[in-house]
Structure formats: structure tokens, C-alpha cells
Amino acid sequence: MTSTAGAPADERMRALVLGALGVVFGDIGTSPLYALRECFGPASHIPPTADNVLGILSLMFWALTIVISGKYVLVVMRADNRGEGGILSLLALTLRAARTAGQRAAIAVIGLIGAALFYGDSVITPAISVLSAVEGLQIATPVFATYVVPLALMILIALFLLQKGGTERVGALFGPIMVVWFVTLAVLGIWNIAGNAAVLGAIDPRHAIDFFRRNEWIGFLVLGSVVLVVTGGEALYADMGHFGRAPIRRAWFALVLPGLVLNYFGQGALILSDPEAVRNPFYLMVPDWGLYPLVLLSTMAAVIASQAVITGAFSVTQQAIQLGFVPRLTVTHTSESERGQIYMPPVNWALLAAVVALVIGFGSSSELAAAYGIAVTAAMTMDTLLALVVAIRLWGVKPLLALPFFVVFLAVDLSFLGANAVKIPEGGWFPLLMAGGLFVLMATWRRGREILAERLAEGQISLSSFLSRVREGHPPRVPGTAVFLTQNRTGVPNAMLHNLKHNKVLHERVVLLTVETADVPRVPAAEHINIEAREKNFYRVILRYGFFESPDVPRSLVRCAPLGLAINMMDTSFFLGRETLLASDKPGMARWRETLFIAMSQNAARAMDFFRIPTNRVVELGTQVEI
């Protein structure tokens, strides 16, 4: 008899598994469209013989087993930051494990490289997935060849234009569609395997070993295409906070992994029966009558995969802003019930421009495959390095026990990376160039903010000294509450000094407000607000947010009432310092980086918008600062 107490939990688990299928596995789920085809592509010159087919299928099977099932699903997903995953969550987690400034700097560099490479994935995935899906039309008739790129561009542009409306309603359809997709992959695979069951022997790893022995250097280079079967591994970890570890694991082992393996083996069986099918084994698996429905379903799956990485780019950018690696950007919440559903116009349009340029510049999914692999393998290597730090420093695993596992993971990652390195001239340069540029931007912003804080702190007086002057000078106090935003938790903000100097008054109640971002995804309510009451009706308030949270200063200040500080927003003025930055020869950064930091500061979203402070309640006081 089924327990009624367990029924709601079972229903919730099923809902989470369905949601995970619709969001987490879109990227890796569309790899069958192109992965095996690329292994036999012109770049490898590998003939589709029986030994080569079984060897490549064996490599694919063990890549999925070691990289996805072993590394991500069973190991890396245990490295959660209070339930959240992803490269920046992992970065925040490992920074806590660092013991010296040098270790923190090295970890930050690894994390920033991984985050920068993630954006390369966010650009390439929509382009290669949609192109691969639409290219199925060429199998029906060559007439469609000239329409593939325009049709792919129309689909992609429509997808990016829809982002500002939010994905809440569309997202409800993703799960069922992806269930149909993975079931279709499995059915097509079983149908073709039935015609040549010998392909199942590829599970034996000796076929992979023999493949390398026969093909030597060329066989190693094929790894650059084999890695396409594990693209999307980062998504399993990044989306853990939305669905939880258990639903993602269940979806992977129950449906996704079987569907992928069966489909790859089915494609291999088809090639064994008809070597000519190597030109596009995925679409040639179906009879003629099923081609157009499969193209439609593939396009829907590709759009879902694209949506997942676009949403992921918004989420990673929000985290990067909160952690201080990216300037403030405009964030629009597209759902009243789900705080995680956001839209970031600058990121959306930048991604669209890059995707359009990729589709036009490369023109086909085969050309894009070279660019795809290098971004994925480099990002996976960064994940492995950070996860190793977590295992030893935070989990307390003895190095002698942890190193053998991570040596295997790292050896696989570096093998894939090395095989893709030779493709840098063929397109691999794009994600590296993009990641390099983003790394410079993020590192410059982080360092620039540190220098700016140091400059603002120079000559700043303490609150105790300021209160002593207030006691001696007795400046006039006017009705209302003044809130001064400051990064310094001990000193007096320049905005308050300027206000007193020019207006000769203080408000009857003064709040010195500092907004901080913790290295956890979400801050518990009990740790969100800290209030320190000082004499002369002065208060120092510290608001702490997690890097997954969007700051809302007015709402947080209203919550101060139970803690002894009741604030009426209609009687409150917010004073913000607005710095005019000037490049200088002072120690800190190179002149060109100072100029870059100034440009980024000028284009950052205004503090009042980012913190959701009503514009009609804000007073800005400017000052010049040399950095």
C-alpha cells in the first residue's frame, strides 16, 4: 500500500525530474545531431570501417561514463555551495578554502577563466545546435541547402527577441518535449541496433584502446570530436540549485544516458550497414516519411538547448556582478514568483550579435565544431582543478585518496583539450579570444574596484571622530532620515562630509548603509541585516546578500523595523557618492587598464537602479578620484 505521506514527495520529485529534463540536459541532449558525424569528418580522415566505428563508439561511451557520470554526476555535484552549483559557486567555495593571498589569487584566476569560457559555450551552443537541426532539411533535398543559414538565423533572432518576455510559460513545455526527444533518441537507436547488434560490443574499452593503437596520432586527434558528446556537462552542475542533486541524477541515469548511448550505438549500427550514412547518420536513421517530423523535433530540442545556455549566461552574469567581477548591469525580473528568472538586455544583445556573427562567419555546424570543443574542454579542466581543492581542503579527503580519481579526470580533460588545441587555427581561436577578452575585463574590474576602495579610504575619518565633531559643533538637524551608501564599514562616506560642508545640516536620523555580497548563494534571514546604533541618532546598517540574490535596499530597510530601526520611505532621502575617475601614474594598474576600468564604470548601471532605490528619493554628490 502506498503511503499518503510519501505521495506529495514522490509527486514533487517527478516534477523536479521533468523540469531538469527540460532545462539541464538540452545541450548534451542535442549532441547526437553532430557528434558522431564529426568524428568521421574531413578533418580526421578516419574511414568508417567496422573497427573504427566500434573504437569511436567505445570512446564516446567511456567519455560519457567517466566525464559525466563519474566526474560531474557523482563527484563534482557534491561540491555544492549551500545547494547551488556552477563555476562561480565553485569559485566562491574554493576561495574559502584558500589559506594565503597567493592561493586566493590563483583560485580566482582559474575561476575567472572558467567563467569566461562559459560565455563562449553560451554563444556556440545556440549556433551549432540550431544549425545542426536545420541542416536535416538538406537530407530531404539539396534545394534546402541555400536556406539553412537564413532559416537558422530567423529562429535564433526570434529566440533572443522573446527573452524580454520571460521563459516561465515556455519553460513549462520544455520538460515534456525533452522527454519525447530522449525517448525518440532511444527508439531510433534500438531500431537501428536491431539490424546490427554487433555494435553493442563497443562497450568493451579494448575497442577504444585498439583504435588508438591502429590510428596513432590521427586517433588522438579524433578525441577533439569525441568530446562533443560531453558538451553540456557543466549545465548539470550549474543548474543543481534549481532542481537539486537527486532529480538531476535520476533523470540522467533513468532516461538521458540510456537515450544518448542507444542513439550513438544506433548511428554506429547504421554506418556499419551503410558506410555512406556517415555524412549525416542521425537524420539517415529514420525512413523518408519521418525526416520532416524529426527535423521539427530536433529544432525544438535545439531551441530548448539554446534557451538553457542563454538563461545560464544571465544567471552567471548576475553572480559575477554580485561577486564584484562585472560592472552593475540592468536586471529585469520576468517573474513575480521566481526570483531566479531574470532578463539582462546588455547580455542578451551581446550574445545575439556574437551568435549571428558565428552563424554567418562559419556557415555550418561542422565548421563550428572546431570552435566548440576547445571552449568545453578548457572549462571542464577548470572545474576539475577547483573540485580537487574542495575535496582536499573542505571535504577533508586525504590527498592520497583524492589524487588518483582527479588524476584520471584531469588526464581525460587534458587529452580532450590537447586534441582540440590543434583546431585553434580552424575556429578554436574564437572561444579563446572571447574568453581572453572577458577575462581581462573581469580581472580589470575586480582590481579597479579594489584600487578605488583604497583611494576613497585614504584620509577618510572614522565615525567616532566625526561624532566627536558633531558633539562640538552642534550642526542643525533637519527632519527626516538620510541614508548614505558606503563601502567602508568603519569610516564616514565622502557624500556625508560634502553634504555637511555645503548644506551645513544633518538629518535628525542618519543611516550609514553598507551592502555586502557573501560567498554563499543566499544569506539566511537571520544574517541578512545587522544594525549598530550609535550616539546622536546615527546608525550603521549592513545588508548582506548572497551572490544569487538581487539587492532590494528599500525592501530590506523596511525589514529593519523589528530590529529597532523603523524607516518611513516617504520621509527618507538616499545620498549616493558619484565618483569621476581619472587615470594617473599612481601604483595599481597599467594606464590602459585604468582607462578600460573608467570606461566600464561610465557604462555601468546606476547604483539607484541596481539597488532599486526610487529615483525621486536620491541625491547624488560627486567627487573626483585618481586611480
N, C-alpha and C positions, 0 to 999 in steps of 0.2 A: 504493500500500500504506500502511495506517495505522500510524503509529509507536506501538509499545507504550509508549514513554516518554511520549508525549503523551496516551495514553488516560486515565491517572488524573487528569491536569489537566483534560481535557475532561469527565470524569465529575464532578469537583468543581465545575466551572463550571456544569454543568447543575443540580446540586444547589443551588448558590447562587442561580441564576436562579429555580428553583422556589420556594425559600424566600423570595426577595424578592417574588415574586408573591403569596405568602400573607400577608406582613406589611406590605410597603411601600405597596402600591397599593390597599389596601382602601378607604381614604377617597375617593380620587379615582375609584376604580372604581365606587362606588355613586352618583356624581353624576348619571348618566343617569336615575336614578329620579325626579328632580325638577327638574333644571336647566332644560331647555327648556320644561317646563310653566310654571315660574315666570316665564320671560321674557314669556309671553303672559298672565300672571295679572292679576287685577283691579287691582293696583297700577299697572301700566303702561298699561293701556287701549290696547294695541297690537293692532290686528286681525290675524288670521292670513292676510294677503294673501301672494301669491307673492313680492312684493318684500321684504316684512318677514321672511318665513321665510328667504329667501336671505341677507338682511342679517344676521340674528341668527346663522345658521349660520356665516357668514363671520367674525363677531366671535368665536364660540366656537372656530373652527379656529385663528384667529390668536392668540387668548389662549393656547391650548394650545401653539402653536408658540413664541411669544415668552416666555411666563412659565415654562412647564415645560421644554420642550425647550431653549430658549435660555438663560434665566437659571439655572434650577436644575440641569438635567442637564449642560449644557456649561460653565457658568461657576462657579456657587456651589459645586457639588460638588468643585471643585478646591481650595476653601478648607477642606481637612481639617486637623484638629488631630491629627497622628500617626495618621491613618486614621479618626478619629471626626468626626461632624458634629452638626448641631443648633445651636439658638440659643445655648446656654450654651458649647458648644465654640467657636463662632464668637466669643462674648464673650471667652473666655479668650485666644483667638488675637489678637483686636484689642487687648486690654489690653497685650499685649506690644509692640504697635506704637506705643502712646501714648508721647509724649515729655515731657509735663508732667502735673502733678496735675489741671489743668483738663481736659485731654484724657481722662484716665482716668475722671474723674467723668462727663463727657458720654457716653463709650462705655458706662460702667456703667449709666447711666440708659436708654440705648437698648436695651441687652441685657436689662435687667430688665423693661422694658415688653414686649419681645418674648416673654420667658418667661411673664410674667403673661397675655398674650393667648393663649399656647399652652394654658393651662388652660381658657380659655373655649372653645377649639376642642375640648378633651378632654371637655367637658360637652355641647356642642351636637351633635357628630358622632354619638354613640350615639342621642341622642333623635331627630334628624332622619332618620338612616339607617333605624332600625327602624320609625319611624312611616311613612316613605315605602314601605317594603317591605310592611307590613301593610295599608296603605291600598289595595293592589291588590285586596283582597277586596271592596271596595266596587264595583269594576268588574263583578264577577260578579253581585252583588245588593245593593241598598241595605240589606238586612236586617243586613248586617255592620257598618254604619256605627256603631252604638252599641257595638260590641265592639272597635273599633280601638284606642282608648286603653287599656282594660283588658288586651287581649292584648299590646300593646307593653310595658306596664308589667311584665307577667309575664315576658316574655322578658328585659327589661333587668335586673330584680331577680335572676333566675336567673343571668344572666351575671356580675353583681357578686358573688353568693354563691359562685360557682365560683372566684373569683380566688385564694382562700387555698390551693387545692389545686395551684396552678401550671398553666402552659399548655404544658408540654413535650409531653404526649401529644396534646392537642388541636391544638397547633401543627403537628404532622406532617401533619394533614389539610388545613390551610389552603391550601397550595400547589396541590394537585390541584383543590380546589374552585374556587379563583380562576381556574385555567386553564379549567375548564368555564365559569365565569362570563364571562370575556372572550371565549371562543370563541362563547358564546351571544350576547353583545352583537354580535359581528361578523356572525354568521349572520342574526340578526334584522335588522340593518342592511342587509345585502346583499339579503335577500329583499324588503324594502320599497323599497330603491333601485331594484331591477329594475322596479318598477311606475312609477317616475317618475325616470328617470336625470338629468333636468334639474337636480336638486338638487345634483349634483356641481359645478355651476358656482359654488357658494358658495365654493370655494377661491379664487376671484378676489377680492382685497381691495377692488376697486371696489364690490362689493356692500355691504361694511361702510361705506365712505365715503358711498355713496348713502343708506344707511339713516339716517345722522346728518343728512344734508342734508334729507331728507324729514321726519324726525320731530323734529329740533332738540332742545329741552330734554328732551322725553319720551324721545327716543332715547338721550340721555346717561344718563338715569335707568335705562334698561334694563341698563346695564352693572352695576348692582347685583345683577342676577340672572345675567348672563353670567358673573360671577366665580365662580359656583358650580361651573363646570366645572374650575376650577383648585384647588379646595379639596383639601388633601392634598399640595400641593407641598412643604410643609415636611417631610413624612414622608420624602420621597425623600432629603432631606439628613440628617435626624435619624437614620435607620436605616442610614446608609452604613457605620458601624463594624461592623454585624452582618454585612453581606453584601459590602461592597466597592463601589467605584465602577463597575467594569466589569459585574458581574452586573445591577446596577440599570439601567444604561444599556441593556444588551442586552434586558432584559425590557421596558423602556419602548418602545424603538423597534421591537422584533420583534412584540410582542403587545398591550401595553396601549394605546399611542397608536392603532394601527390599529383596535383594537376599539372604543375610545371614539369616534373620528371616524366610523367606519362606522355606529355606533349612532345618534349625533346626526343624521347625514345621513339615516338611515333614518326616524327620527322626523319629520324635516322633510319627507321624501317623503310620509309618511302624512298629514301635515297639509295638504300641497298637494292631495292626493287627496280628503281629507275634513276640512275645517276644524273640524268638531265634535270631532275627535280631540284637539284642543288641551287638553281637560280633563284628560287623562292619556295622552299619546302613548306613553309607554313600555309600559304594560300593554296598550294597544289595538293594539300592533304584532303581537300573537300572536292566533291563532284561539281560539275559546272553549275548545277542548279543552286548549290549552296554558297557560291562565291560572293554574290552581292550581299546576302544577309550577313555573311562573315565579315565583309568589309565594313558594313554598318556597325556590327557589334564591336569590331576592332577599333573603329573610330571612336565609339562611345567609351571604350576602355582607355584609349589614348587620351581623350579629353579628361577623364577622371584622374589618370596618372598626372596629367599636366596640372590639374586643379590642386592636387595634393602638394606638388612641389611649390606652386605659387603661394598657397596658403602657408607652407613651411617657410618660404622666404619672408613673408610678413612676420611670422612668429619669431624667426631668428633675428630679424632686424629689431623688433621690439625688445628682445632680450639684450641685444648688443647696445641699444640706446640706454637701457637701464643699467647695464654694467659699465657704461662710460666709454665704449669703443666706437660709437657712432653718434653724430650730432642729433639733436632732437628733430624729429620729423613729424609731420601731420599724421595723426592716427584717427581713423573714423571707426567707431564701433557699429557693426552692421546688425547686431542682435541685442535686444534688450535683456534676454535671458542668459545668453552665453557670452561671458566677458572675453573669451579667447577668440571669438570671431571678429576679426578686425580687417580694415582695408587701409592701405598706405599708398596714396596716389603717387608719390615720387618713385617708390619701389616698383609699383605696377607698371608705370610708363617706361621706366628704365629697362625692366625685364622685357616688355613688349618690343622696344626698339632693338634690343640685343637678339631676341628670338627672330624677329623679321630679318635682321641682317644675316643671321645664321642660315635661315631657310633660303634666302636669295643667294647668299655667298657660296654655300656648299651644294645646294640643289637636290640632294638625295640623302637618304638615311645611311647609305653605305659610306658616303663621304664624311658624314657626321660621326660615324662610329669611331674613327680615329681620335676625334676630339673628346668623345665621351669617356673612353677608358681611362685616360690619364687623370681626369678630374676625380673619378670614382676611386681609383686605386690609391691616389695620394691622400684623399680624405680618409679612407679606411685605415691607412697606415697611421695617421694622426690619432684616430680612435684607439688603435691598439696600444700606442705608446702611453696615452693618458690612462687607459684602463689598467695598464700594468702598474702605474703609480698608485692608483686607487687600491688595487689588490694588495700591494705590499704595505702601503702606508696607512690606509683606512680600514681595510678588512683584516689586516694583521696576518696575511698569508706569508709564510716563510719563503724567502726568495728561492730556495732550492725546490720548493713545491710549485711556485708560480712560474718560474722561468721556463721550464720545459713546455708548458702549454703555450705561453706567449711567444716563445721562440718559433713554435710551429705556426702560430697565427702570423707572426711577423715575417717568417720565411715565405709564406703564401702571398702576403701583401706585397712584399718586395719583389717577388717573382713576377706578379702581375704588373707591378709598377715598372720593372725593368723591361718587360715585353712591350709595354706601351710607350716607353721612352723613345724608342726608335721611330714612333709615329709623330713625334713632335713637329717635324717639318711638314707632315701631311695634314695637319689640323690640330694636333695636340698642343700646339703653341697657343691656341685661343684660350682654353681654360686657365693655362699657366699665366698668360698675360693678364687675363681678367683677375685672377686670384692675386697676382703680384700687385696690381694696381689697388685692389681693395685692401690688401694687407698694409700697404703704405698709408692709405687713407685712415684705416682704423688705428694703426700704431701712432700716426701723427696726431690724431685727435686725442687719443689717450694721453700721450706725452704732453701735448699742448695744454690740456686741462690741468695736468699736474703743475706745469710751469705757471699757468695763470693763477692757480690757487696760491702758489708760493709768492707770486708778485703781490697779490691782494693782501696776503698775510703780513707783508713787510710793513712795519710801522703801525700795524693795527693795534689798538689799545684793548685791554681786557675789559670785560663787562664790569668787574669790580672797580677798576679805575674810573670808568665812565660814571658809575653810580656815585662815586665819591664826588665827582664834579657836579653831578645833578644836586646832591645834597648841599653843596657850597653855593651853586649859582641860582638855584630855585627858578629854573626856566618856567614860563607859563605852561599850564596843562590845558589842553582843549578837549571837549567831549569826544567820545568815540574810542575805537580800538585801531591801532596801527600795527600791521603785520609786516615785518621786514624779513625777506628771504635772504639767507646767508648760508654759505657752505661751511663756514668756520663755526665750530661748536663752542668756542671759548671767547672769541673776540667780538667786537662791535662792528656791524656792517658799515661800509662807507656810505651807503644810502641814508642811514640814520644820522650819521655825522653831517652829511650835506644838508639834510632836511633841517636839522637843528641850526646849522650855520646860516642858512638862507632864510628860513621861516621863523626862526627864533622861538619855536614852541615844540612841546612834546604832547602826544596824545595822553589822555588820562590813563590809558592802559596800552602797554607796548609788548608785543609778542615777537621774539626773535625766533624765526622758524627755519629749521634745517630739514631738508628732505634727503633721506639716505636710501640707497639700494643695498639690500642684504644679499649674501651669496647663496640664498635659497630661493626656490621658485615663488613661494608665497609665505608671508610673515603671519604667524598666528595673531589673532585679535589682541591677545594679552600683551604682545610685544610691539604692537603697531604704533602706539602713542606713548611718549614719555614727556612729562611736564615737570619743569623745575620752577617753582615760584621764587622770585627774588624781591627785594625791597623796592619801594617806590612804584608798586604795581607793574613790575617788569616780570615777564615770563619767558623762559626758554623752552621751546617745544621742538621735539624731534619726532618726525614721522618716518617710519621705516616701511618700505615696500619691498616685495620680492621682485626678482627680475622677470617674472611672468605677469606682474600686475601693472596696471596703468594708474599712475598717480591721479588722485582727485582731491586736491587740497581743501576746497570748501567743504566737501562732504566729511573729510577727516577732522576738520576743525570743529564741525558741529558735534562730532562724537567726543569732543573734549569736555562737554558739559558734566557728564557723570564723574569726571576726574577733578572737578573743581574749577574749570575754566569755561564758563558759558559765553559763547561768542555769537552775537547777532550779526549776520552777514550784511544786513541793511545798514548797519552802523559801523562797518569795518572798511578800512582802506588798506590796500596792499602796496607796499613800496618795493620796487624792484630796481636793482642796480643794472645799468646797461653800459657795458664796457666797450669803448672804442679801442681796438687793439692796434698796436704799432709794432712793426718789425724792428729789431735792434740787434746790436752786436753783443748783447749780454749772453753769458753761457746758457746753454739749454738745448737748442736745436739749430740745425743749419738754416741759413737765411731762406732757402727755398721752401723748407718745411714750415717755417714761421709764416711765410706768405700763403702757403697752402692752408694752414690752420686758420688764418684770418679769413680767407675766402670761405672755408667751411662754416666758420662762426657766423659770418654775414648771411649765409643761406640757411642756417638752422631755424627751426620753428621757434616762435617767440615763447618765452617761459610762461606767459599768461595763458597761452593756448595749450601748451603741453601739460600744465598743471590744472587746467580747466578753471582758471580764475576769471570771473566776469570782467570783461574789458572796462566797463564803466566804474569799476572799483579799484583800478590800477593807476599808480603814479610811478613813472619811470624817472630815475635820476642818473644821469650819465657821468662817466669818468673815463679818462684816457689811461691806458696801461701799456707799458712797453714789455714785450715778451722776449 
